[in-house]
Amino acid sequence: MTKSHTAEQVAQKLFQPVDLGKLQLATRIVMAPMTRAFSPNGVPGSDVAAYYRRRAENGVGLIVTEGTLINHPAATDNVNVPNFHGEAALNGWKKVVEEVHAAGGKIIPQIWHVGMTRKPGTGPHPEAPSIGPSGLNLEGVKEAEPMSIEEIEQVVKAYAQAAADAKRLGFDGVEIHGAHGYLIDQFLWERTNKRTDRYGGSLLARAQFAIEVVEAVREAVGPDFPIVLRLSQWKSAQYDAKLARTPEELEQLLAPLVQAGVDIFHCSTRRFWEPEFEGSDLNFAGWTKKLTGKPVITVGSIGLNTDFMSLFKEGKGAETTDIDGLLERLDRGEFDLVAVGRALLADPAWAAKIRDNRLDELIPFKPEALQTLV
C-alpha cells in the first residue's frame, strides 16, 4: 500500500465530522452491510454486539448492519441470519445499539427480504413459498406464482414495522436493501418483473413497489429519521445487469424515490473506480448525487486490490491497496461517505490504521475471515 497521501491528508478527508442534515457522523467511513449468519435462530447475541462495537471504537462513523429480516416467513433461506422482529431478536439488537453508541459510533439496520433468491423449502419456515413480483428467479425461470396485491401490501407493512422498531430501539436511521437482486430489486429489474398491473411495465411502474416501501417507512418513522436506500445495477451472479442504461433512465428511477422519502442513497458497485456511463468518469454514486442532490455512499472493493466475486471464483484472498483514487474522488465531491466491506470484516481496526498511517499493520482479507466474528 502506498503512502502518497500523508496521514494528515487522509485524516482531513476521511476523518472529519460530516453533517448530512438528518445524520451527523464523526467520520466519513461507513461499515458496509455484510451477511454474517452468526445469529442462531435469528437472534443476535453478545458476540454480534462486540463485533460491531469494535468497528465503532476504531473510527467507523456509521455502521450499516448485516441484512436483517423483516417479518415475513420467506424472507431468508438461513436460520442464522438475524431477524428484525420478535422480542428476542429485537432485544438483541437493542444491546448492539447500546454497545455501538457507548463506543461513540452511529448504527443503522439494513432491513431485507431475499425474495426469489430463496430456494423453496429452506430457512426457518420451509413450508412457506418463496415470493417475488412474478415468481421468477434471477435467471427468469418461473418457480412460484406472482405476488398478490394482498401479499404486496403485507410485505410493505412489514418493512414499515421494522423501520418503526429501529427507531424505537434507538438506531440512528434505517437502510432499506433495494439492491443485488433481492425482493425490492426483483420488482425494479425487467428480467424478474413481468407484471402487467401498476407494479410492472415501465421503469417507473417497476419502481412502484420500492416507492410504496419508502413511503410506508417514512410514515412509520416520521420526517426526521434518516432513511437510506441501497441500490445497485448488478445482481448476484448477473454482473452486467442494468436497471438504467443512461443517466436519463437513472433519473427516472431516482426522482420518485427522493419524493417518497429517501435521504441518502447507498450505491453499490463491484469496483468503485469504474465509471457508470460512457462519456463521464462519475461512478454510480457520483451520478446519483448529481441527479438527486442527495448525499450518497460509495462502495466497491475499497482498500483491496480485487473485487469480491473474483476472490471466491479464484479461491484467493486480497491484498490491501492504496486509497489515493478514492480520496481524489472524495475531494471532488463525487460522493459523501465511503463504505468499506471486506477490509473492515477482516480487520476491525482498518479505519484507525488508515487514519494513523499504520499501513504496514493492515490485515489482508482472506475467505477464512468469513468463518468467525473478529
HUDATA-V567314 format. One record per helix or strand. SS is the DSSP state (@ for helix, = for strand). FROM is the first residue (numbers start at 0). TO is the last residue. If there is no record, write none. Layout:
BEGIN
((SS:FROM:TO) (SS:FROM:TO))
END
This chain:
BEGIN
((@:6:13) (=:17:18) (=:23:24) (=:28:30) (@:39:41) (@:45:56) (=:61:68) (=:82:82) (@:86:101) (=:105:111) (@:114:116) (=:135:135) (=:141:141) (@:148:168) (=:173:176) (=:179:179) (@:182:187) (@:202:205) (@:207:220) (=:226:231) (=:234:234) (=:237:237) (@:246:259) (=:263:267) (@:283:291) (=:294:298) (=:303:303) (@:307:313) (=:317:317) (=:319:319) (@:323:330) (=:336:339) (@:341:345) (@:349:354) (@:358:360) (=:364:364) (@:366:370))
END
